[in-house]
Amino acid sequence: MVLRIAVVGATGTVGGEMLNVLAERDFPADEVFAVATRRSLGKEVSYGDHELKVRDIENFDWSNIQLCLMSAGAKVAREWAPKIAASGCIVIDNSSAWRMDPNVPLVVPEVNADAVVGYKAKNIIANPNCSTAQLVVALKPLHDAAGIERAVVATYQSTSGAGREGMDELWSQTKGIFVNQSVEPKKFTKQIAFNVIPHIDDFMEDGSTKEEWKMRVETQKILDPDIQLSVTCVRVPVFVGHSEAVHIELAQPLSAQDARRILREAPGVVVVDKREDEGYVTPVECVGEWATYVSRIREDRSVENGLALWVVSDNLRKGAALNAVQIAELLLNRGALAPRLS
């Protein structure tokens, strides 16, 4: 009896991070396979102390794989997730393809672990958007304590959220500016080096972007459909780590002191909140870490029962790879990952 898992999109930024997280957390897989589209065939990727040869998704045998972690984009996920799931393999997908499907659970283990049982409908579980994942981890304990009615969020999202191409563009533009070279944007709509861009994903009819829409509807699906969200998503010249300025309107009064205590006790949250120089977390400090960090906790006196927070997390980890592995651990602990006969 063996437990076999596969990572689809293993040559990408998040796929590689999934392999790192699996190894770091000693996930009890007997065999791990790296899978990607045909153009990556022949490449090798790191998994702990091992190098894995990349397999072609078109010819890969899914019949003896129990779990698939997928981070290959929405197009690949829409085509392949149902095929893989039909073989009996549970799929945890990191793309936007399945998040709002009513028959697919959208899971952040610290927030709505019980929703994972819904995987049986399609054998697919969705990972939320990276900026949503860290937001709901911070909001959940406050919602339980005092009821969140509305939240206004401004994000400061790193270039790694746009993949390796996004990070490469920040690097090349930054170097180019210092040597008077062209900084013509390719991946982003405007120059990202020494700039911020209030535009992530496509624009929608109401003027919001799809990234902003995702955060709103995903938070409602994961946490509470009655929470109203207003979001502005901004790309900033940071390599890794998303930050969010969050303003909350609560149904009941909750002091900053009580909020700080509640958040300190919450799973997945680390509070770093000293009202002094360096008494808060920035993206640089969160890289490679598991936690969602909360700082700058204070009362927002512009509204009744208001709180303001600063939320930071490694978007490649809690926003993607770590959350997927935590879902896998949840399935394992609940007995959903029964090894097949080898």
NUBAGU-950138 format. One record per residue (C-alpha): x, y, z; residue in three letters. Coordinates in steps of 0.05 Angstrom, whole numbers, plus 5000, padded with zeros to 4 digits. Layout:
<atoms>
XYZALA;...
</atoms>
This chain:
<atoms>
500050005000MET;503250664978VAL;501151384975LEU;502851714908ARG;501852444892ILE;503252874830ALA;504553614823VAL;501953894757VAL;505454534735GLY;511754314771ALA;516354754730THR;512555394748GLY;513755854807THR;508055584849VAL;508954864827GLY;516154884849GLY;514055184915GLU;508954624924MET;514654114919LEU;518754524969ASN;513054555019VAL;511553805012LEU;518753655027ALA;519354155084GLU;513053915119ARG;514953175109ASP;508453015075PHE;508052255079PRO;508052095005ALA;511551464983ASP;512351734912GLU;511952444884VAL;511552584810PHE;512953234774ALA;508153344716VAL;507553904665ALA;505554044593THR;509653754537ARG;514154364528ARG;517254214596SER;518653484581LEU;525853284598GLY;526853824651LYS;528453664723GLU;525753994786VAL;527953954859SER;524053584912TYR;527853594978GLY;534553264965ASP;532052944901HIS;531353144828GLU;524952944793LEU;524352854718LYS;518353224691VAL;512952774662ARG;508352964604ASP;501153064627ILE;498552794561GLU;501552104573ASN;501652064649PHE;498051474681ASP;493351744735TRP;490451074754SER;495050964813ASN;495551694837ILE;491351884898GLN;492552634900LEU;494153164848CYS;496453864867LEU;495254294805MET;498154974790SER;498255014714ALA;493255574700GLY;485755594690ALA;485855334618LYS;489654704636VAL;485554614699ALA;478854654662ARG;481254114613GLU;485153654658TRP;482153694729ALA;475753324710PRO;479652784672LYS;484452684731ILE;478752684781ALA;474952174740ALA;480651684751SER;479251714826GLY;484852204842CYS;483052804885ILE;485153454852VAL;487054084892ILE;487254634840ASP;490655304850ASN;487555664790SER;481156064785SER;477755524742ALA;473655184797TRP;473255674855ARG;466155914843MET;463355244822ASP;457855094874PRO;459854364873ASN;467154494887VAL;469354694958PRO;473755314964LEU;478055175025VAL;482755535072VAL;483955025128PRO;484355535185GLU;477755835163VAL;472955315135ASN;476154625143ALA;469454275146ASP;467954495074ALA;473153995050VAL;468053425053VAL;464753734992GLY;470353464948TYR;466352824937LYS;461653174887ALA;467153254834LYS;473553014868ASN;476153724861ILE;477954234915ILE;479554954897ALA;485155384927ASN;483156114934PRO;486556714903ASN;493056874938CYS;490557544965SER;484057234989THR;487556675028ALA;491357135075GLN;485457605082LEU;480557085107VAL;485656795155VAL;485857475189ALA;478457615183LEU;475756955209LYS;477257035284PRO;474657755284LEU;468357535247HIS;467156995299ASP;468157485355ALA;464058085332ALA;461157965263GLY;464158315202ILE;459058705163GLU;463659065113ARG;471059085096ALA;474859585053VAL;481459295028VAL;487259584989ALA;492459064967THR;499859154953TYR;501258534911GLN;508158294893SER;510458134823THR;511057394839SER;503457384836GLY;504357454761ALA;509256874759GLY;516556844741ARG;515557324683GLU;513057854731GLY;519157794776MET;523757784716ASP;520658424690GLU;521658784757LEU;528858564758TRP;530458754686SER;526959434691GLN;530459604756THR;537259444726LYS;535359804661GLY;533660454696ILE;540560484728PHE;544160394661VAL;539260814620ASN;536360224582GLN;529260164557SER;524159944609VAL;518559794561GLU;513159374598PRO;511758674572LYS;508358284627LYS;505158874662PHE;501059444632THR;505859984656LYS;512860034684GLN;513159654750ILE;520159854773ALA;519760454821PHE;512260484807ASN;505460204828VAL;500059964782ILE;492659984804PRO;490759444755HIS;491058684764ILE;487358234715ASP;481958454666ASP;477159034676PHE;469758864687MET;463559254667GLU;462859584735ASP;469959864733GLY;472959364781SER;478158864759THR;477258114759LYS;482458064815GLU;478158524858GLU;471958124841TRP;475457474860LYS;477157744929MET;470057954941ARG;466357324918VAL;471556844945GLU;471457165014THR;463857105014GLN;464056374994LYS;469456185045ILE;467356625104LEU;460356915099ASP;455957115039PRO;453357715078ASP;460158055085ILE;460658655038GLN;467458795008LEU;470459384971SER;477259214942VAL;482659584904THR;488359134879CYS;495059444865VAL;501459134838ARG;507759394873VAL;515259324859PRO;516358754909VAL;518758054889PHE;515057624940VAL;509857774993GLY;502958084989HIS;500758635037SER;493758885051GLU;490959495087ALA;484359255116VAL;478859685146HIS;473159305179ILE;466159495202GLU;463759025257LEU;456658875281ALA;458958915353GLN;464159345389PRO;471159055393LEU;477059435420SER;483859415387ALA;486559085450GLN;481358525447ASP;482458445372ALA;489958375384ARG;488757835436ARG;483857455392ILE;488557465333LEU;494457225375ARG;490456605392GLU;488056475321ALA;490955905279PRO;495656115223GLY;496356835250VAL;502457165280VAL;501357845311VAL;507258335307VAL;504358985331ASP;508759465369LYS;507660205362ARG;514960355349GLU;519960345292ASP;520259645262GLU;514359425304GLY;510659135244TYR;511858635188VAL;513558795115THR;513958325056PRO;521458245063VAL;520557915131GLU;514957445110CYS;518557095052VAL;519256345064GLY;514756365126GLU;508355975138TRP;504356495176ALA;499657065160THR;502457665197TYR;497958205226VAL;500558885248SER;498059605258ARG;491759375295ILE;487859995314ARG;480860265320GLU;477960615259ASP;474061195288ARG;471261405220SER;465760865226VAL;461960545283GLU;465459915309ASN;471260005262GLY;478059665262LEU;484159745217ALA;489459225204LEU;495759105163TRP;496158395136VAL;502358085104VAL;503957385078SER;508357015029ASP;503656954970ASN;507456354941LEU;506455985006ARG;500056145044LYS;497156454982GLY;498355834940ALA;503055244954ALA;502455205030LEU;494855265029ASN;494454694979ALA;498954245021VAL;494954425083GLN;488654195047ILE;492353545029ALA;494153455103GLU;486953585121LEU;484653035073LEU;489952565102LEU;487852695174ASN;480552585157ARG;481951925123GLY;480152165053ALA;486851965024LEU;486651215026ALA;492650914990PRO;490950484930ARG;493849794918LEU;500549864884SER;
</atoms>
